[in-house]
Amino acid sequence: MIVFPNAKINLGLNIVQRRPDGYHNIETVFYPIPLCDALEIVPSHSSHATLTCFGNDVNCPPEKNLVMKAYRLLQQQFTLPPVDIFLYKHIPDGAGLGGGSSDAACTLNMLNQMFNLSLSREQLAASAATLGADCAFFIYNKPMMATGIGDVLSPISVDFNGLTLMLIKPPVSVPTKAAYAQVTPKPAQLPIPSILEQEPELWRDNLVNDFETSVFAQYPELASIKQSLYDAGAIYAAMSGSGSSIFGLFPASSSKNQLEQLPLLRNYPTHFILPLNNP
């Protein structure tokens, strides 16, 4: 069985409260985008499960990879046979795109189907949430308003039909823990759902990512990329998650060929131009 785990971007990200457990309560919208890894799971001919990775470097041993953790999680609940897992990494790591979380969620979904475990979507989401705060989102894989630590989800409508997404991943890594340490939580000035009801052209001054202030101060290159996207005609631009990817939304009149010619992209080989359709 082969599937293609997709990435996400954050539309707004408000860090509203530090919790007693050390985590933070947030408000954000997770939006799936058509940038994908490839994941295959087949029955193993050996006596133990394996994970083999290709593509982008994966800098962790197999047992610490979220894909293998997802397998081990279900193995604790069910008598699963050994499997061989093959993961081709295309989604950049350390980019705020949720690639590892998506891989893990797809692993849970695939194992549920392969071995007829009869887990409901809600049960799968609950298991996914134990692996990572945004893992549960990828079980549903449609636009979701997320609160709590990112694990309390409710569907939301976002109309992106006809827009084009440009995503740039500079050679900068922003550790999530360090990013949270630099942010002072505060209540949001405007609720994200009410902002998203407006046309994207009106989001620029209201739909904010609270990480940007401190992260841009430490990595000015990211602020420069965001401004360059606006200069190139983006109707909205922002950092996704805690970074370091920056995305811009472009109107339908901007063709892929036109966008590929932007001088900005000569400096950033890791970039993607993706059409957006409503999930």
DRENPA-3360 file (N, C-alpha, C; in nm, 2 decimals, always signed):
BEGIN
1 = MIVFPNAK = +0.08/-0.12/+0.00/+0.00/+0.00/+0.00/+0.09/+0.12/+0.00 ~ +0.06/+0.22/-0.09/+0.14/+0.34/-0.10/+0.04/+0.46/-0.08 ~ +0.08/+0.56/+0.00/+0.01/+0.68/+0.01/+0.10/+0.80/+0.00 ~ +0.05/+0.92/-0.01/+0.13/+1.04/-0.03/+0.10/+1.14/+0.08 ~ +0.16/+1.13/+0.20/+0.13/+1.23/+0.31/+0.16/+1.37/+0.27 ~ +0.07/+1.46/+0.29/+0.08/+1.60/+0.24/+0.12/+1.69/+0.36 ~ +0.17/+1.81/+0.32/+0.21/+1.91/+0.42/+0.09/+2.00/+0.46 ~ +0.12/+2.09/+0.55/+0.02/+2.19/+0.58/+0.08/+2.33/+0.60;
9 = INLGLNIV = +0.01/+2.43/+0.59/+0.05/+2.56/+0.63/-0.04/+2.61/+0.75 ~ +0.01/+2.71/+0.82/-0.07/+2.77/+0.93/-0.13/+2.90/+0.87 ~ -0.25/+2.92/+0.89/-0.32/+3.05/+0.86/-0.34/+3.12/+0.99 ~ -0.25/+3.22/+1.02/-0.26/+3.28/+1.16/-0.21/+3.18/+1.26 ~ -0.14/+3.24/+1.36/-0.10/+3.15/+1.47/-0.08/+3.24/+1.59 ~ -0.18/+3.24/+1.68/-0.18/+3.31/+1.81/-0.14/+3.23/+1.92 ~ -0.04/+3.27/+2.00/+0.00/+3.20/+2.12/-0.06/+3.27/+2.24 ~ -0.16/+3.21/+2.29/-0.25/+3.29/+2.38/-0.22/+3.26/+2.53;
17 = QRRPDGYH = -0.15/+3.15/+2.56/-0.14/+3.12/+2.71/-0.03/+3.01/+2.73 ~ +0.05/+3.04/+2.83/+0.14/+2.93/+2.87/+0.07/+2.84/+2.97 ~ +0.08/+2.71/+2.95/+0.01/+2.62/+3.04/+0.10/+2.57/+3.16 ~ +0.03/+2.53/+3.26/+0.11/+2.48/+3.38/+0.21/+2.36/+3.34 ~ +0.17/+2.28/+3.24/+0.26/+2.17/+3.20/+0.37/+2.21/+3.11 ~ +0.39/+2.35/+3.09/+0.50/+2.39/+3.01/+0.47/+2.41/+2.86 ~ +0.36/+2.36/+2.81/+0.32/+2.38/+2.68/+0.24/+2.51/+2.66 ~ +0.20/+2.54/+2.54/+0.13/+2.67/+2.52/-0.01/+2.64/+2.45;
25 = NIETVFYP = -0.11/+2.71/+2.49/-0.23/+2.71/+2.42/-0.22/+2.81/+2.30 ~ -0.27/+2.76/+2.18/-0.26/+2.84/+2.06/-0.39/+2.84/+1.99 ~ -0.40/+2.93/+1.90/-0.51/+2.94/+1.80/-0.45/+2.95/+1.66 ~ -0.49/+2.86/+1.57/-0.44/+2.86/+1.44/-0.54/+2.79/+1.35 ~ -0.52/+2.80/+1.22/-0.59/+2.72/+1.12/-0.49/+2.64/+1.05 ~ -0.50/+2.51/+1.05/-0.42/+2.42/+0.97/-0.49/+2.40/+0.83 ~ -0.41/+2.42/+0.73/-0.46/+2.41/+0.59/-0.37/+2.31/+0.51 ~ -0.43/+2.20/+0.46/-0.35/+2.11/+0.38/-0.31/+2.16/+0.25;
33 = IPLCDALE = -0.18/+2.13/+0.21/-0.13/+2.18/+0.08/-0.08/+2.05/+0.00 ~ -0.08/+2.06/-0.13/-0.04/+1.95/-0.21/+0.11/+1.93/-0.23 ~ +0.18/+1.93/-0.12/+0.33/+1.90/-0.12/+0.34/+1.78/-0.04 ~ +0.40/+1.67/-0.10/+0.38/+1.54/-0.04/+0.51/+1.46/-0.03 ~ +0.52/+1.37/+0.07/+0.61/+1.26/+0.08/+0.55/+1.14/+0.02 ~ +0.62/+1.03/+0.01/+0.56/+0.90/-0.03/+0.59/+0.80/+0.08 ~ +0.49/+0.72/+0.11/+0.50/+0.62/+0.22/+0.44/+0.49/+0.17 ~ +0.52/+0.38/+0.18/+0.48/+0.25/+0.14/+0.49/+0.16/+0.26;
41 = IVPSHSSH = +0.40/+0.07/+0.29/+0.40/-0.03/+0.39/+0.37/-0.16/+0.33 ~ +0.46/-0.26/+0.35/+0.43/-0.40/+0.30/+0.46/-0.50/+0.41 ~ +0.40/-0.61/+0.41/+0.43/-0.72/+0.50/+0.58/-0.76/+0.49 ~ +0.64/-0.78/+0.61/+0.78/-0.81/+0.61/+0.80/-0.96/+0.60 ~ +0.91/-1.00/+0.54/+0.95/-1.14/+0.53/+1.04/-1.18/+0.65 ~ +1.08/-1.08/+0.73/+1.16/-1.10/+0.84/+1.08/-1.10/+0.97 ~ +1.14/-1.11/+1.08/+1.07/-1.12/+1.21/+1.05/-0.99/+1.28 ~ +1.10/-0.88/+1.22/+1.09/-0.75/+1.29/+1.06/-0.64/+1.18;
49 = ATLTCFGN = +1.00/-0.53/+1.23/+0.96/-0.42/+1.15/+1.08/-0.34/+1.11 ~ +1.08/-0.28/+0.99/+1.19/-0.20/+0.95/+1.14/-0.07/+0.89 ~ +1.22/+0.03/+0.89/+1.19/+0.16/+0.83/+1.31/+0.20/+0.74 ~ +1.29/+0.23/+0.61/+1.40/+0.27/+0.52/+1.36/+0.40/+0.46 ~ +1.45/+0.50/+0.47/+1.42/+0.64/+0.43/+1.50/+0.67/+0.31 ~ +1.44/+0.75/+0.22/+1.50/+0.80/+0.10/+1.47/+0.95/+0.08 ~ +1.53/+1.01/-0.02/+1.51/+1.15/-0.04/+1.58/+1.24/+0.05 ~ +1.52/+1.34/+0.11/+1.58/+1.43/+0.20/+1.64/+1.36/+0.32;
57 = DVNCPPEK = +1.75/+1.41/+0.37/+1.81/+1.34/+0.49/+1.71/+1.34/+0.61 ~ +1.71/+1.23/+0.68/+1.63/+1.21/+0.80/+1.73/+1.19/+0.91 ~ +1.75/+1.29/+0.99/+1.85/+1.29/+1.09/+1.80/+1.23/+1.23 ~ +1.75/+1.11/+1.22/+1.72/+1.04/+1.35/+1.71/+0.89/+1.32 ~ +1.75/+0.81/+1.42/+1.74/+0.66/+1.40/+1.60/+0.62/+1.38 ~ +1.58/+0.51/+1.31/+1.44/+0.46/+1.28/+1.34/+0.46/+1.39 ~ +1.39/+0.41/+1.51/+1.29/+0.39/+1.62/+1.25/+0.52/+1.68 ~ +1.32/+0.63/+1.65/+1.28/+0.77/+1.70/+1.20/+0.84/+1.59;
65 = NLVMKAYR = +1.19/+0.78/+1.47/+1.11/+0.85/+1.37/+0.96/+0.83/+1.40 ~ +0.88/+0.94/+1.38/+0.74/+0.93/+1.41/+0.66/+0.82/+1.34 ~ +0.71/+0.78/+1.22/+0.65/+0.67/+1.15/+0.66/+0.54/+1.23 ~ +0.78/+0.51/+1.27/+0.80/+0.39/+1.35/+0.73/+0.40/+1.49 ~ +0.72/+0.52/+1.55/+0.65/+0.54/+1.67/+0.50/+0.51/+1.65 ~ +0.45/+0.55/+1.54/+0.31/+0.52/+1.51/+0.29/+0.37/+1.50 ~ +0.38/+0.30/+1.43/+0.36/+0.15/+1.42/+0.37/+0.09/+1.56 ~ +0.46/+0.13/+1.64/+0.48/+0.08/+1.78/+0.36/+0.11/+1.87;
73 = LLQQQFTL = +0.30/+0.22/+1.84/+0.18/+0.26/+1.92/+0.07/+0.16/+1.90 ~ +0.04/+0.13/+1.77/-0.07/+0.04/+1.74/-0.03/-0.11/+1.78 ~ +0.10/-0.13/+1.77/+0.15/-0.27/+1.81/+0.12/-0.30/+1.95 ~ +0.12/-0.19/+2.04/+0.09/-0.21/+2.18/-0.05/-0.25/+2.20 ~ -0.14/-0.20/+2.11/-0.28/-0.23/+2.12/-0.33/-0.35/+2.05 ~ -0.26/-0.39/+1.94/-0.31/-0.50/+1.86/-0.19/-0.59/+1.83 ~ -0.21/-0.71/+1.79/-0.11/-0.80/+1.75/-0.08/-0.78/+1.60 ~ +0.01/-0.69/+1.58/+0.05/-0.65/+1.44/+0.16/-0.74/+1.39;
81 = PPVDIFLY = +0.16/-0.79/+1.27/+0.27/-0.86/+1.22/+0.38/-0.76/+1.18 ~ +0.50/-0.80/+1.16/+0.61/-0.71/+1.12/+0.59/-0.66/+0.98 ~ +0.63/-0.53/+0.96/+0.61/-0.47/+0.83/+0.74/-0.40/+0.79 ~ +0.76/-0.38/+0.66/+0.87/-0.30/+0.61/+0.81/-0.17/+0.56 ~ +0.86/-0.06/+0.61/+0.81/+0.07/+0.58/+0.91/+0.15/+0.49 ~ +0.87/+0.20/+0.38/+0.96/+0.28/+0.30/+0.91/+0.42/+0.29 ~ +0.99/+0.52/+0.33/+0.95/+0.66/+0.33/+1.04/+0.74/+0.25 ~ +0.98/+0.81/+0.15/+1.05/+0.90/+0.06/+1.02/+1.04/+0.11;
89 = KHIPDGAG = +1.12/+1.11/+0.16/+1.10/+1.25/+0.22/+1.12/+1.35/+0.11 ~ +1.02/+1.43/+0.09/+1.02/+1.54/-0.01/+0.98/+1.67/+0.06 ~ +0.90/+1.66/+0.16/+0.86/+1.78/+0.24/+0.98/+1.82/+0.33 ~ +1.03/+1.95/+0.32/+1.14/+1.99/+0.40/+1.12/+1.97/+0.55 ~ +1.22/+1.93/+0.62/+1.21/+1.92/+0.77/+1.24/+2.06/+0.83 ~ +1.20/+2.08/+0.95/+1.23/+2.21/+1.02/+1.17/+2.33/+0.95 ~ +1.05/+2.31/+0.89/+1.00/+2.41/+0.80/+0.86/+2.46/+0.85 ~ +0.81/+2.40/+0.96/+0.67/+2.44/+1.00/+0.56/+2.39/+0.91;
97 = LGGGSSDA = +0.59/+2.28/+0.84/+0.50/+2.22/+0.74/+0.44/+2.09/+0.79 ~ +0.48/+2.04/+0.90/+0.42/+1.92/+0.96/+0.45/+1.79/+0.88 ~ +0.56/+1.78/+0.81/+0.58/+1.66/+0.73/+0.59/+1.53/+0.81 ~ +0.66/+1.54/+0.92/+0.68/+1.42/+1.01/+0.54/+1.38/+1.07 ~ +0.47/+1.48/+1.11/+0.33/+1.45/+1.17/+0.24/+1.39/+1.06 ~ +0.25/+1.43/+0.94/+0.17/+1.38/+0.83/+0.21/+1.23/+0.81 ~ +0.34/+1.21/+0.80/+0.38/+1.07/+0.78/+0.33/+0.98/+0.89 ~ +0.33/+1.02/+1.01/+0.29/+0.94/+1.13/+0.14/+0.91/+1.12;
105 = ACTLNMLN = +0.06/+1.02/+1.09/-0.09/+1.00/+1.07/-0.12/+0.91/+0.96 ~ -0.05/+0.92/+0.85/-0.08/+0.83/+0.74/-0.04/+0.68/+0.77 ~ +0.06/+0.67/+0.85/+0.10/+0.53/+0.90/-0.01/+0.47/+0.98 ~ -0.07/+0.55/+1.07/-0.18/+0.50/+1.15/-0.30/+0.46/+1.06 ~ -0.33/+0.55/+0.97/-0.44/+0.52/+0.87/-0.42/+0.39/+0.79 ~ -0.30/+0.38/+0.74/-0.26/+0.26/+0.66/-0.27/+0.13/+0.74 ~ -0.21/+0.13/+0.85/-0.22/+0.01/+0.94/-0.36/-0.03/+0.97 ~ -0.44/+0.07/+1.00/-0.58/+0.05/+1.03/-0.65/-0.02/+0.92;
113 = QMFNLSLS = -0.62/+0.02/+0.79/-0.68/-0.04/+0.67/-0.62/-0.18/+0.64 ~ -0.49/-0.19/+0.65/-0.42/-0.31/+0.61/-0.46/-0.43/+0.70 ~ -0.48/-0.40/+0.83/-0.50/-0.51/+0.92/-0.64/-0.51/+0.98 ~ -0.73/-0.43/+0.92/-0.87/-0.43/+0.96/-0.89/-0.41/+1.11 ~ -0.83/-0.31/+1.16/-0.83/-0.28/+1.30/-0.96/-0.22/+1.35 ~ -1.04/-0.16/+1.25/-1.17/-0.11/+1.28/-1.17/+0.01/+1.37 ~ -1.06/+0.09/+1.37/-1.05/+0.21/+1.45/-1.13/+0.32/+1.38 ~ -1.21/+0.40/+1.45/-1.28/+0.51/+1.39/-1.18/+0.62/+1.37;
121 = REQLAASA = -1.22/+0.72/+1.29/-1.14/+0.84/+1.27/-1.11/+0.91/+1.40 ~ -1.21/+0.92/+1.49/-1.19/+0.98/+1.62/-1.08/+0.90/+1.71 ~ -1.09/+0.77/+1.70/-0.99/+0.69/+1.77/-0.85/+0.71/+1.72 ~ -0.84/+0.71/+1.58/-0.71/+0.74/+1.52/-0.66/+0.87/+1.56 ~ -0.74/+0.97/+1.56/-0.70/+1.11/+1.59/-0.65/+1.12/+1.74 ~ -0.72/+1.04/+1.83/-0.67/+1.04/+1.97/-0.54/+0.98/+1.98 ~ -0.51/+0.87/+1.90/-0.38/+0.81/+1.91/-0.28/+0.90/+1.84 ~ -0.31/+0.96/+1.73/-0.22/+1.05/+1.67/-0.18/+1.17/+1.76;
129 = ATLGADCA = -0.27/+1.22/+1.84/-0.24/+1.33/+1.93/-0.13/+1.30/+2.03 ~ -0.12/+1.17/+2.06/-0.01/+1.13/+2.16/+0.13/+1.13/+2.09 ~ +0.13/+1.14/+1.96/+0.26/+1.14/+1.89/+0.31/+1.28/+1.86 ~ +0.22/+1.38/+1.85/+0.26/+1.51/+1.83/+0.13/+1.60/+1.82 ~ +0.15/+1.73/+1.85/+0.04/+1.82/+1.87/-0.04/+1.83/+1.74 ~ +0.02/+1.83/+1.62/-0.05/+1.85/+1.50/-0.08/+1.72/+1.42 ~ -0.04/+1.61/+1.48/-0.06/+1.48/+1.41/-0.21/+1.45/+1.39 ~ -0.30/+1.48/+1.49/-0.44/+1.45/+1.48/-0.50/+1.53/+1.36;
137 = FFIYNKPM = -0.45/+1.65/+1.33/-0.50/+1.72/+1.21/-0.50/+1.64/+1.08 ~ -0.38/+1.57/+1.06/-0.36/+1.49/+0.94/-0.45/+1.37/+0.93 ~ -0.51/+1.33/+1.04/-0.61/+1.22/+1.03/-0.73/+1.27/+0.95 ~ -0.77/+1.39/+0.98/-0.89/+1.45/+0.91/-0.85/+1.51/+0.77 ~ -0.73/+1.58/+0.77/-0.67/+1.64/+0.65/-0.76/+1.73/+0.57 ~ -0.83/+1.82/+0.64/-0.91/+1.92/+0.58/-0.89/+2.04/+0.67 ~ -0.92/+2.16/+0.62/-0.90/+2.28/+0.70/-0.97/+2.27/+0.84 ~ -0.88/+2.30/+0.94/-0.93/+2.29/+1.08/-0.88/+2.41/+1.16;
145 = MATGIGDV = -0.97/+2.46/+1.24/-0.94/+2.55/+1.35/-0.88/+2.47/+1.46 ~ -0.76/+2.50/+1.51/-0.70/+2.43/+1.61/-0.67/+2.52/+1.74 ~ -0.71/+2.46/+1.85/-0.69/+2.53/+1.98/-0.62/+2.43/+2.07 ~ -0.62/+2.46/+2.20/-0.54/+2.38/+2.29/-0.39/+2.39/+2.25 ~ -0.32/+2.28/+2.25/-0.18/+2.28/+2.20/-0.18/+2.25/+2.05 ~ -0.29/+2.26/+1.99/-0.30/+2.23/+1.84/-0.38/+2.10/+1.82 ~ -0.43/+2.04/+1.93/-0.49/+1.91/+1.92/-0.65/+1.92/+1.93 ~ -0.70/+2.03/+1.96/-0.85/+2.05/+1.97/-0.89/+2.11/+1.84;
153 = LSPISVDF = -0.96/+2.03/+1.76/-0.99/+2.06/+1.62/-1.14/+2.08/+1.59 ~ -1.17/+2.18/+1.50/-1.30/+2.19/+1.45/-1.29/+2.24/+1.31 ~ -1.38/+2.18/+1.22/-1.37/+2.22/+1.07/-1.40/+2.37/+1.05 ~ -1.34/+2.42/+0.95/-1.36/+2.56/+0.91/-1.35/+2.57/+0.76 ~ -1.42/+2.66/+0.71/-1.43/+2.68/+0.56/-1.33/+2.79/+0.52 ~ -1.24/+2.76/+0.43/-1.15/+2.86/+0.37/-1.15/+2.84/+0.22 ~ -1.18/+2.95/+0.15/-1.19/+2.95/+0.00/-1.06/+2.99/-0.06 ~ -0.99/+2.90/-0.11/-0.86/+2.93/-0.18/-0.87/+2.90/-0.33;
161 = NGLTLMLI = -0.98/+2.86/-0.38/-0.99/+2.81/-0.52/-0.93/+2.92/-0.61 ~ -0.84/+2.88/-0.70/-0.79/+2.97/-0.80/-0.66/+3.04/-0.76 ~ -0.63/+3.03/-0.63/-0.50/+3.10/-0.58/-0.38/+3.00/-0.60 ~ -0.27/+3.06/-0.61/-0.14/+2.98/-0.62/-0.06/+3.01/-0.50 ~ +0.00/+2.90/-0.45/+0.09/+2.91/-0.33/+0.23/+2.90/-0.37 ~ +0.31/+3.00/-0.33/+0.46/+2.99/-0.34/+0.52/+2.97/-0.20 ~ +0.59/+2.86/-0.19/+0.65/+2.82/-0.06/+0.80/+2.82/-0.07 ~ +0.87/+2.89/+0.02/+1.02/+2.90/+0.01/+1.07/+2.85/+0.14;
169 = KPPVSVPT = +1.17/+2.76/+0.13/+1.24/+2.70/+0.25/+1.38/+2.74/+0.24 ~ +1.42/+2.85/+0.32/+1.56/+2.89/+0.31/+1.65/+2.79/+0.40 ~ +1.78/+2.80/+0.38/+1.87/+2.71/+0.46/+1.88/+2.76/+0.60 ~ +1.77/+2.77/+0.67/+1.77/+2.82/+0.81/+1.68/+2.72/+0.89 ~ +1.72/+2.68/+1.01/+1.64/+2.59/+1.09/+1.61/+2.67/+1.22 ~ +1.48/+2.66/+1.26/+1.43/+2.73/+1.37/+1.38/+2.62/+1.47 ~ +1.45/+2.59/+1.58/+1.40/+2.49/+1.67/+1.27/+2.54/+1.74 ~ +1.17/+2.45/+1.74/+1.04/+2.49/+1.79/+1.05/+2.53/+1.94;
177 = KAAYAQVT = +1.12/+2.45/+2.02/+1.13/+2.48/+2.16/+1.19/+2.62/+2.18 ~ +1.29/+2.65/+2.11/+1.35/+2.78/+2.12/+1.26/+2.89/+2.08 ~ +1.18/+2.87/+1.97/+1.09/+2.97/+1.92/+0.99/+3.00/+2.02 ~ +0.93/+2.90/+2.09/+0.83/+2.92/+2.19/+0.89/+3.00/+2.31 ~ +1.02/+2.98/+2.34/+1.08/+3.04/+2.46/+1.09/+3.19/+2.44 ~ +1.09/+3.24/+2.31/+1.11/+3.38/+2.29/+0.98/+3.46/+2.27 ~ +0.86/+3.39/+2.29/+0.73/+3.45/+2.27/+0.66/+3.48/+2.40 ~ +0.60/+3.60/+2.41/+0.52/+3.63/+2.53/+0.38/+3.61/+2.49;
185 = PKPAQLPI = +0.31/+3.51/+2.55/+0.17/+3.48/+2.52/+0.08/+3.60/+2.55 ~ -0.02/+3.61/+2.46/-0.12/+3.72/+2.48/-0.25/+3.69/+2.41 ~ -0.36/+3.74/+2.46/-0.49/+3.71/+2.39/-0.48/+3.77/+2.25 ~ -0.55/+3.70/+2.16/-0.56/+3.75/+2.02/-0.64/+3.88/+2.01 ~ -0.60/+3.97/+1.92/-0.68/+4.09/+1.90/-0.81/+4.06/+1.83 ~ -0.80/+3.97/+1.73/-0.92/+3.94/+1.65/-0.92/+3.79/+1.63 ~ -1.04/+3.73/+1.64/-1.05/+3.58/+1.62/-1.02/+3.54/+1.48 ~ -0.94/+3.44/+1.46/-0.89/+3.40/+1.33/-1.01/+3.37/+1.23;
193 = PSILEQEP = -1.11/+3.30/+1.28/-1.23/+3.27/+1.19/-1.29/+3.39/+1.13 ~ -1.30/+3.50/+1.21/-1.36/+3.62/+1.15/-1.27/+3.69/+1.05 ~ -1.14/+3.68/+1.07/-1.05/+3.73/+0.97/-1.06/+3.65/+0.84 ~ -1.07/+3.52/+0.85/-1.07/+3.44/+0.73/-1.20/+3.45/+0.65 ~ -1.30/+3.51/+0.71/-1.42/+3.54/+0.63/-1.40/+3.65/+0.53 ~ -1.30/+3.73/+0.55/-1.27/+3.84/+0.46/-1.19/+3.79/+0.34 ~ -1.18/+3.87/+0.24/-1.10/+3.83/+0.12/-0.95/+3.83/+0.16 ~ -0.87/+3.73/+0.11/-0.73/+3.72/+0.14/-0.65/+3.85/+0.13;
201 = ELWRDNLV = -0.70/+3.94/+0.04/-0.63/+4.07/+0.02/-0.64/+4.16/+0.15 ~ -0.73/+4.13/+0.24/-0.75/+4.20/+0.36/-0.68/+4.14/+0.48 ~ -0.61/+4.03/+0.46/-0.55/+3.96/+0.58/-0.42/+4.02/+0.62 ~ -0.36/+4.09/+0.54/-0.22/+4.13/+0.56/-0.20/+4.19/+0.70 ~ -0.28/+4.28/+0.75/-0.26/+4.35/+0.87/-0.32/+4.28/+0.99 ~ -0.40/+4.18/+0.97/-0.48/+4.12/+1.08/-0.45/+3.97/+1.11 ~ -0.41/+3.90/+1.00/-0.38/+3.76/+1.02/-0.24/+3.74/+1.05 ~ -0.20/+3.72/+1.17/-0.06/+3.73/+1.22/-0.01/+3.59/+1.27;
209 = NDFETSVF = +0.12/+3.58/+1.26/+0.18/+3.46/+1.32/+0.27/+3.52/+1.44 ~ +0.23/+3.49/+1.56/+0.30/+3.55/+1.68/+0.45/+3.51/+1.68 ~ +0.49/+3.40/+1.61/+0.63/+3.37/+1.61/+0.72/+3.47/+1.53 ~ +0.66/+3.53/+1.44/+0.73/+3.61/+1.34/+0.82/+3.72/+1.41 ~ +0.77/+3.79/+1.51/+0.84/+3.90/+1.57/+0.98/+3.86/+1.62 ~ +0.98/+3.75/+1.70/+1.11/+3.71/+1.76/+1.19/+3.63/+1.66 ~ +1.13/+3.55/+1.58/+1.20/+3.47/+1.48/+1.27/+3.56/+1.38 ~ +1.19/+3.66/+1.33/+1.25/+3.75/+1.23/+1.36/+3.83/+1.29;
217 = AQYPELAS = +1.35/+3.87/+1.41/+1.46/+3.94/+1.48/+1.59/+3.86/+1.48 ~ +1.57/+3.73/+1.50/+1.69/+3.64/+1.50/+1.74/+3.60/+1.36 ~ +1.64/+3.59/+1.27/+1.68/+3.55/+1.13/+1.62/+3.65/+1.03 ~ +1.68/+3.77/+1.01/+1.63/+3.87/+0.93/+1.60/+3.83/+0.78 ~ +1.67/+3.72/+0.74/+1.65/+3.67/+0.61/+1.51/+3.63/+0.58 ~ +1.44/+3.58/+0.69/+1.31/+3.53/+0.68/+1.21/+3.65/+0.65 ~ +1.24/+3.76/+0.73/+1.16/+3.88/+0.71/+1.18/+3.94/+0.57 ~ +1.30/+3.93/+0.51/+1.33/+3.98/+0.38/+1.25/+3.89/+0.27;
225 = IKQSLYDA = +1.25/+3.76/+0.29/+1.17/+3.68/+0.20/+1.02/+3.71/+0.20 ~ +0.97/+3.73/+0.32/+0.83/+3.77/+0.33/+0.80/+3.90/+0.25 ~ +0.88/+4.00/+0.27/+0.86/+4.13/+0.20/+0.88/+4.11/+0.05 ~ +0.98/+4.03/+0.01/+1.00/+4.00/-0.13/+0.88/+3.94/-0.20 ~ +0.81/+3.85/-0.12/+0.69/+3.79/-0.18/+0.58/+3.90/-0.20 ~ +0.57/+3.99/-0.10/+0.47/+4.10/-0.12/+0.51/+4.19/-0.24 ~ +0.64/+4.21/-0.25/+0.69/+4.30/-0.36/+0.66/+4.23/-0.50 ~ +0.66/+4.10/-0.50/+0.64/+4.02/-0.62/+0.49/+4.01/-0.65;
233 = GAIYAAMS = +0.40/+4.06/-0.57/+0.26/+4.05/-0.60/+0.17/+3.96/-0.51 ~ +0.23/+3.90/-0.41/+0.15/+3.82/-0.32/+0.04/+3.90/-0.25 ~ -0.08/+3.84/-0.24/-0.19/+3.91/-0.17/-0.18/+3.88/-0.02 ~ -0.11/+3.78/+0.02/-0.08/+3.75/+0.16/+0.04/+3.67/+0.17 ~ +0.12/+3.70/+0.27/+0.24/+3.62/+0.30/+0.26/+3.61/+0.45 ~ +0.32/+3.49/+0.49/+0.35/+3.47/+0.63/+0.44/+3.35/+0.65 ~ +0.49/+3.34/+0.77/+0.57/+3.22/+0.80/+0.47/+3.11/+0.85 ~ +0.51/+2.99/+0.82/+0.42/+2.87/+0.86/+0.48/+2.82/+0.99;
241 = GSGSSIFG = +0.39/+2.80/+1.09/+0.43/+2.75/+1.22/+0.54/+2.83/+1.28 ~ +0.64/+2.76/+1.34/+0.75/+2.83/+1.40/+0.86/+2.85/+1.30 ~ +0.84/+2.82/+1.17/+0.93/+2.84/+1.06/+1.01/+2.71/+1.03 ~ +1.10/+2.72/+0.93/+1.14/+2.85/+0.87/+1.09/+2.87/+0.73 ~ +0.98/+2.80/+0.69/+0.93/+2.82/+0.56/+0.84/+2.95/+0.56 ~ +0.84/+3.02/+0.44/+0.76/+3.14/+0.42/+0.68/+3.11/+0.30 ~ +0.55/+3.14/+0.31/+0.46/+3.12/+0.19/+0.40/+3.25/+0.15 ~ +0.36/+3.26/+0.02/+0.29/+3.37/-0.03/+0.17/+3.32/-0.11;
249 = LFPASSSK = +0.06/+3.38/-0.10/-0.06/+3.35/-0.19/-0.07/+3.45/-0.30 ~ -0.08/+3.40/-0.42/-0.08/+3.48/-0.54/-0.21/+3.46/-0.61 ~ -0.26/+3.57/-0.68/-0.39/+3.56/-0.75/-0.38/+3.47/-0.87 ~ -0.50/+3.43/-0.92/-0.50/+3.33/-1.03/-0.43/+3.39/-1.16 ~ -0.43/+3.52/-1.17/-0.36/+3.58/-1.28/-0.21/+3.56/-1.29 ~ -0.15/+3.52/-1.18/-0.01/+3.49/-1.17/+0.01/+3.34/-1.21 ~ +0.07/+3.32/-1.33/+0.09/+3.19/-1.38/+0.22/+3.13/-1.31 ~ +0.23/+2.99/-1.31/+0.34/+2.93/-1.26/+0.47/+2.97/-1.33;
257 = NQLEQLPL = +0.46/+2.98/-1.46/+0.58/+3.02/-1.54/+0.63/+3.16/-1.50 ~ +0.53/+3.25/-1.48/+0.57/+3.39/-1.44/+0.64/+3.38/-1.30 ~ +0.58/+3.31/-1.21/+0.64/+3.30/-1.07/+0.77/+3.24/-1.07 ~ +0.79/+3.14/-1.16/+0.92/+3.07/-1.16/+1.04/+3.17/-1.21 ~ +1.00/+3.27/-1.27/+1.10/+3.37/-1.32/+1.14/+3.47/-1.22 ~ +1.08/+3.47/-1.10/+1.11/+3.58/-1.00/+1.26/+3.57/-0.96 ~ +1.33/+3.68/-0.96/+1.47/+3.68/-0.92/+1.49/+3.62/-0.78 ~ +1.39/+3.64/-0.69/+1.40/+3.59/-0.55/+1.43/+3.44/-0.55;
265 = LRNYPTHF = +1.37/+3.36/-0.64/+1.39/+3.22/-0.64/+1.53/+3.17/-0.67 ~ +1.61/+3.25/-0.74/+1.74/+3.21/-0.77/+1.83/+3.19/-0.65 ~ +1.79/+3.25/-0.54/+1.86/+3.24/-0.41/+1.81/+3.12/-0.33 ~ +1.70/+3.07/-0.37/+1.64/+2.96/-0.28/+1.59/+2.84/-0.37 ~ +1.69/+2.75/-0.39/+1.65/+2.63/-0.47/+1.53/+2.55/-0.41 ~ +1.52/+2.55/-0.28/+1.41/+2.48/-0.22/+1.29/+2.57/-0.21 ~ +1.21/+2.56/-0.32/+1.09/+2.63/-0.33/+0.99/+2.55/-0.41 ~ +0.86/+2.58/-0.39/+0.75/+2.51/-0.45/+0.64/+2.61/-0.49;
273 = ILPLNNP = +0.59/+2.58/-0.61/+0.47/+2.66/-0.66/+0.36/+2.57/-0.68 ~ +0.25/+2.58/-0.60/+0.15/+2.48/-0.59/+0.01/+2.55/-0.62 ~ -0.07/+2.49/-0.70/-0.21/+2.54/-0.72/-0.29/+2.50/-0.59 ~ -0.38/+2.58/-0.55/-0.47/+2.55/-0.44/-0.61/+2.53/-0.48 ~ -0.67/+2.42/-0.44/-0.81/+2.39/-0.46/-0.87/+2.36/-0.32 ~ -0.99/+2.39/-0.31/-1.06/+2.36/-0.18/-1.06/+2.21/-0.15 ~ -1.01/+2.17/-0.03/-1.01/+2.02/+0.00/-1.15/+1.97/+0.01;
% end
